[in-house]
């Protein structure tokens, strides 16, 4: 199986992705905090040496309320407990096509920490290349001191912004990255309304990755071809949404890497919009 390198994919912000070779050669760097972003069961079956397993890979206000990103004080506690300080280089990896790693990267950037990396291809690529994994999960993080900045609102969208656009505010594009069944209302994901946000276009997030057992992010040109097919303009501010801002964070970075100038993640996404019956929807059922 041959993979295009990060450089060959010609991204516009290629410093966020790191190769498996890069991580392997930097495992002993004391400034590095490596986070395994999947379940504790997955972690115990095998993980990258020195990595720390997170409790909540959504980084939402609680494990019961999965709507909004953690507050500044919560984020400070969460990341400090994971051993992260403002001087740390954070590397995230997962087993889910970088889905949770891109979520981590969005959350850290939202709170002003841009020194975060995503392992290209995640653990599947690491294993495919026969790099070392371990099953000893005894590592405990040394407490860090993460002091978040004020939220970076330029990469965040809320319900009020979406309402302005739906009600006629020009100059924005909305991209729904949920599954077909979610958009057409067959899969309500536990909610009481199905459908989609008016004026949004649709492409499920998995289409931004290559296929196969070891998916990686598509090249910049391939992502732009998807955007073109949806009549999305890279020069117009674009808002991604899904069910809870996780898949939307993946496509947020996909578009950014492909050269979109201004991208925002509707963090609360359909979990909020579909529940609030004052928010207009297109119901396809």
Buried (B, 14 or more C-beta within 10 A) or exposed (E): EEBBEBEEBBBEEBEBBBBBEBBBEBBEEEEBBBBBBBBEEBBEEBBBBBBBBBEEBBBBBEEEEBBBBBEBEBBBEBBBBBBBBBEBBBBBBBBBBBBBBBBBBBBBBBBBBEBBBBBBBBBBBBBBBEBEBEEEBEBEBEEBEBBBEEBBEEBBBBBEBBBEBBEEEEEBBBBBBBBEEBBBBEBBBEBEBBBBBBBBBBBBBBBBBBEEEBBBBBBBEBBBEBBEEEEBEBEEBBBBBBBBBBBBBBBBBBBBBBBBEBBBBBBBBBBBBBEEEEBBBBEEE
